[in-house]
Amino acid sequence: NGFEIDSLNASYGKGAQLRKDLGINEDDVLIGNIGRFNSAKDHANFIKAAKLVAGALPQTKFLMVGRGIDEKNLEIKLMIDDPILRRNFYLLGERPDVPTCMDALDLFVLYSRSEGFPNVLGEAMAMQVPCVTTDVGDARLLVGNQGVVVPAEDHESLGNAILEVLNSSKEERRQYA
């Protein structure tokens, strides 16, 4: 496994335009993930955690990017069919500009129930995006003493970890990247 650092670095600053295109203000907090729709990814865990976060911090927005994660996916749509969530979720589907999507984030969350070596987590860290991850595969090894690691399939721990990071100052958030 490896990371194409040059292509990631080429995307610095491009996330601002994506946020603008989506109508996400500079003051809004954007949390997201990049990964295909698959039961091992445990999207329901993230969406339940997102509801906890949105209840505490209504200005928080959630971005999901990947094959099968779009407005046509009825399973995902049913999971976010809640007044608190509907207005705060962006489902972008599969995109060629993954580094730009990553650059738009204030926090990257890996919420899987199973992984091997999560490249996307390493890419987020390479782009200096603070990270919260479930303790799956090599995620703990990858983040080391950076980022926050929580048990898999535990939306309350995931939501609390997200809030912990978001309630810290911007300078303190850098320790999670």
C-alpha positions as CSV (number, residue, x, y, z in Angstrom):
1,N,0.0,0.0,0.0
2,G,1.1,3.5,-0.7
3,F,-0.1,7.0,-1.1
4,E,0.1,9.4,-4.1
5,I,1.2,12.4,-2.0
6,D,1.7,14.6,-5.1
7,S,-1.8,14.2,-6.3
8,L,-3.1,14.7,-2.7
9,N,-1.0,17.9,-2.3
10,A,-2.3,19.2,-5.7
11,S,-5.8,19.3,-4.2
12,Y,-4.9,21.7,-1.3
13,G,-7.4,24.6,-1.4
14,K,-9.7,23.0,-3.9
15,G,-12.1,21.9,-1.2
16,A,-13.2,25.4,-0.6
17,Q,-14.8,25.5,-4.1
18,L,-16.6,22.2,-3.5
19,R,-18.0,23.6,-0.2
20,K,-19.2,26.7,-2.0
21,D,-20.8,24.6,-4.7
22,L,-22.7,22.6,-2.1
23,G,-23.8,25.7,-0.2
24,I,-21.6,24.9,2.9
25,N,-20.5,28.0,4.7
26,E,-17.0,28.6,6.1
27,D,-18.5,28.5,9.6
28,D,-20.2,25.1,9.0
29,V,-18.3,22.0,10.1
30,L,-18.0,19.3,7.5
31,I,-17.5,15.7,8.5
32,G,-17.2,13.0,6.0
33,N,-16.0,9.7,4.6
34,I,-15.0,8.3,1.3
35,G,-15.9,4.7,0.6
36,R,-18.3,2.5,-1.4
37,F,-21.7,1.4,-0.2
38,N,-21.1,-2.0,1.5
39,S,-22.3,-3.6,4.7
40,A,-18.7,-3.8,6.1
41,K,-18.5,0.0,5.9
42,D,-21.4,0.3,8.5
43,H,-23.0,3.4,7.2
44,A,-25.8,3.0,9.7
45,N,-23.3,3.4,12.6
46,F,-22.1,6.7,11.1
47,I,-25.6,8.0,10.5
48,K,-26.6,7.2,14.1
49,A,-23.5,9.0,15.4
50,A,-24.3,11.9,13.0
51,K,-27.7,12.3,14.6
52,L,-26.0,12.7,18.1
53,V,-23.5,15.2,16.7
54,A,-26.1,17.2,14.8
55,G,-28.3,17.4,17.9
56,A,-25.4,18.9,19.8
57,L,-23.9,21.0,17.0
58,P,-26.6,21.9,14.4
59,Q,-24.2,23.7,12.1
60,T,-22.5,20.4,11.4
61,K,-22.8,18.9,7.9
62,F,-22.0,15.4,6.7
63,L,-20.5,14.3,3.4
64,M,-20.5,10.8,2.1
65,V,-18.7,10.0,-1.2
66,G,-18.4,6.7,-2.9
67,R,-19.9,4.2,-5.3
68,G,-23.5,3.6,-4.4
69,I,-23.8,6.5,-2.0
70,D,-26.1,8.9,-3.7
71,E,-29.7,10.1,-3.8
72,K,-30.7,6.9,-5.7
73,N,-29.7,4.6,-2.7
74,L,-33.0,4.1,-0.9
75,E,-31.3,2.3,2.0
76,I,-29.1,5.3,2.8
77,K,-32.0,7.7,2.2
78,L,-34.1,5.8,4.7
79,M,-31.3,5.9,7.3
80,I,-31.1,9.7,7.0
81,D,-34.9,10.2,6.9
82,D,-35.0,12.4,10.0
83,P,-35.6,16.1,10.2
84,I,-32.3,16.7,12.0
85,L,-30.3,14.9,9.4
86,R,-32.0,15.5,6.0
87,R,-30.8,19.0,5.7
88,N,-27.3,18.2,6.8
89,F,-26.3,15.3,4.6
90,Y,-24.7,15.4,1.2
91,L,-24.5,12.2,-0.8
92,L,-22.2,12.7,-3.7
93,G,-21.8,9.2,-5.1
94,E,-18.6,8.1,-6.9
95,R,-16.4,11.0,-8.0
96,P,-13.1,11.4,-9.7
97,D,-12.0,14.3,-7.4
98,V,-11.6,12.3,-4.1
99,P,-8.6,14.5,-2.9
100,T,-10.8,17.6,-3.4
101,C,-13.6,16.0,-1.4
102,M,-11.0,15.2,1.3
103,D,-9.7,18.8,1.3
104,A,-13.2,20.1,1.9
105,L,-13.5,18.2,5.2
106,D,-13.0,19.5,8.7
107,L,-13.0,15.9,10.1
108,F,-12.6,12.5,8.4
109,V,-14.4,9.6,10.0
110,L,-13.7,5.9,9.2
111,Y,-16.7,4.1,10.7
112,S,-16.3,0.6,9.3
113,R,-17.0,-2.7,11.1
114,S,-14.3,-4.4,9.1
115,E,-11.2,-3.2,7.2
116,G,-7.8,-4.4,6.2
117,F,-5.4,-1.5,5.7
118,P,-7.7,1.6,5.2
119,N,-5.8,3.6,2.6
120,V,-8.4,6.3,2.8
121,L,-7.5,7.0,6.4
122,G,-3.8,7.4,5.5
123,E,-4.9,9.8,2.7
124,A,-6.9,11.9,5.1
125,M,-3.9,12.0,7.5
126,A,-1.6,12.9,4.6
127,M,-3.9,15.8,3.8
128,Q,-3.7,16.9,7.4
129,V,-7.5,16.3,8.0
130,P,-8.2,15.3,11.6
131,C,-9.4,11.7,11.9
132,V,-11.7,9.6,14.0
133,T,-11.7,5.9,13.3
134,T,-13.2,2.7,14.5
135,D,-10.7,0.1,15.8
136,V,-10.7,-2.1,12.7
137,G,-7.9,-3.7,10.7
138,D,-4.8,-1.6,10.8
139,A,-6.6,1.6,11.6
140,R,-5.2,1.9,15.1
141,L,-1.7,1.2,13.8
142,L,-2.1,3.7,11.0
143,V,-3.2,6.6,13.2
144,G,-0.8,5.9,16.0
145,N,-1.0,8.6,18.7
146,Q,-2.8,10.9,16.2
147,G,-6.5,10.7,15.7
148,V,-9.1,9.1,17.9
149,V,-9.9,5.4,17.9
150,V,-13.2,4.0,19.1
151,P,-14.8,0.5,19.1
152,A,-16.5,-0.6,15.9
153,E,-20.3,-0.8,15.8
154,D,-20.7,1.7,18.7
155,H,-22.4,4.8,17.5
156,E,-22.4,6.5,20.9
157,S,-18.6,6.2,21.2
158,L,-18.2,7.4,17.6
159,G,-20.5,10.4,18.2
160,N,-18.8,11.3,21.4
161,A,-15.3,11.1,19.8
162,I,-16.5,13.3,16.9
163,L,-17.8,15.8,19.5
164,E,-14.5,15.6,21.4
165,V,-12.6,16.6,18.3
166,L,-15.1,19.3,17.2
167,N,-15.2,20.9,20.7
168,S,-11.4,21.4,20.7
169,S,-9.8,24.5,19.3
170,K,-8.5,24.4,15.7
171,E,-5.0,24.2,17.0
172,E,-5.9,21.2,19.2
173,R,-7.6,19.6,16.2
174,R,-4.3,19.4,14.4
175,Q,-3.1,16.7,16.8
176,Y,-5.8,14.5,15.3
177,A,-4.4,14.8,11.8
